[in-house]
């Protein structure tokens, strides 16, 4: 594995999932980072599956397995994320900003489980870990299941999940943004 192994698991380019732009399954080697880069008019929801990562913006914010970081780039910011001593596994979920001209902000949900307050009306996120040998009923929405065999993404009406891993469910206002209407 190189220092960064990024696998895009979902990237609708037609606005069909409302604010959700992309989901990537990222693996970072110990001490590896993305490199200093800029974001603008996007919210990045980082679900740390394993290991740890240090988010460096105006302060160094550590995130550990089970934490969810919500970065609102708003009018723009420059930052980096660097994996801890054991590397990191992160689901990076990108959403069109709900407030593109706002000042940048960052919030960390420690040991996140259940519904997370993302501070927006067009996207809700629910997540839970599914332990080996157990099952879990997930709410309806776009299921993103990170298990031992990879990432499953499916629109579903609520179902039982019995594969060990992390289950995320996105409930999205899927009306298409004005820019996507020309694609239909």
N, C-alpha and C positions, 0 to 999 in steps of 0.2 A: 504494500500500500504506500502511495506517496503521502506526503504530509497532510493533504486534504483530499478526501474521496467524497465527491458530491454527486448524489443521484437525485435528479428531479423526478418526483413521482406524480406530480400533477401540475399542469400549466395551461389552463384554458386560455386561449388567446382571443376569445370572442365575447368575453364578459358574461358568459352563461352562469357563472357562480357568483354573480354580484360583486362584492368587494374582494373576494378571494382571487389572488393573482397567480400564486405558485406555492407549492410545498416541496421542499428538498430534504432528503435524508442525508445528513452530513456526518462524516467521520473525520476527526482530527487526531493526528498522532500527538504524543506528549510534546508540549511546548509549541505546537504548530498553531498558526493563526490564518486568518483570511487576508491579512495585510490591511493597512489603513485604507479605508474606502469611504465614499460618501453615499448617503441616502437622502432622498427628498420626496415629499408627498407620498410616503408609504409607512405603514405600521408593520413591524416585524415581530411575530410572536415566536419565541424560541423555547421549545420544549426540550429540556435536557434529559435525555434518556439514560445516559451512563457517563461516568467520569465527572469532570468539572470544566468550567470555562470562565475566564475572566473577561468581562466586558469593559473595555477601556474607552471612555468618552471624555468627560470632564472629571470623572472619578473612576477608580478601579472597583467594579462591582463583581464579586464572585458569585457564580451560580453553580449549584451541585445537582446531581441526579435527582429528579423529582421536582426541581424548580422550573418555573416558567417566567421568562423575561418578556416584557411587552415594551418595545421601543417604538416611540412615535417620532418619526423623523420630521414631520411638519415641514417648516420652511427650509430645513436642511441641517445636516450635521455630518461630521467626519468621525469615524470610530474604528475600532478593531476588536476582535474576539480572539483570545488565545487559550488553547487547551491547557489544563492542569497536568500534573506529573503522570497521570494515568490515561491521558488523552480524553476525548469527549465524543459522544454520539448525540446529535441534536436534530430534531425536526424543526426546520426553519419554515415558518408559514408567513407569506407576504400578503398583505391586504392593502388595497387602495386606501389612502388616508381619508379619514372622516373629516379632518381639519387640516388641509394642506398648507395653510398659511400660518398655522399656530407655531409657537415655540416648541422646540424638541423636548421630549420628556421620556423618562424610563421608569418602569415599575417592575418589581420582582414579586412574584407569588411563590412563597417558600412552601415546599412539600405540597404542591397543588393537587387537589382532588375535588371532583364535582364541578359545578358551574363556576367559571371565573368571570369576574367583572372586567370586561375589556373597555368599559367606558364608551361604548358605541351602541347604537340601536340597530344597525344592519348586520351584526355578526355576534354570535354567542358561541362560546367554547366550553365543552364539557370534557373532562378526562378522568381516567382511572387506570390503575395498574391491574392487570388480570394475573393473579398468582397461578403457578403451575397446579393443575389438579382442581381448579375452581372454575366457575363460570360467572358471567355478569350480564345483566340485561342493560343494554345501552338505549338511550333515547333516540328518537327519529332524527335524521339529518345525514350529512355527509360523514360517513365513518372512515377514519384513517386508523388502521390497526397495524402497529409495528410489532411483529412477532419474530420468532426465531427464523422463519423462512422468508422474511422480507416484509414489504409494506403492501397491505391491501387497502384499496380506496374504493368505496361504493356508496351510492345513495341508497338509503334504506329507511324503512318505516319503524325502526325499533326492533331489536332482535337480541337473542342470547349469543354472547361471545364466549367461547370456551378455549381459545388459543391463548397461551401465556404471552404477555407483552403489555404494551400500553395502548389503550383505546382512547382516541380523540373523536368527538362528534362536533362538527361545525353545523350550526343552524344559521343559515344565510338568507338575507333578503336578496333573492336572485333576480330581481328586476334588472334588466340590462341597463348599463350606464349609457348616456347619450352617444358616446363615441362608438359604441358597438352596434348601433342600429343599422349602420351602413353595411355590416357584415352578414345580415340575415337575409 
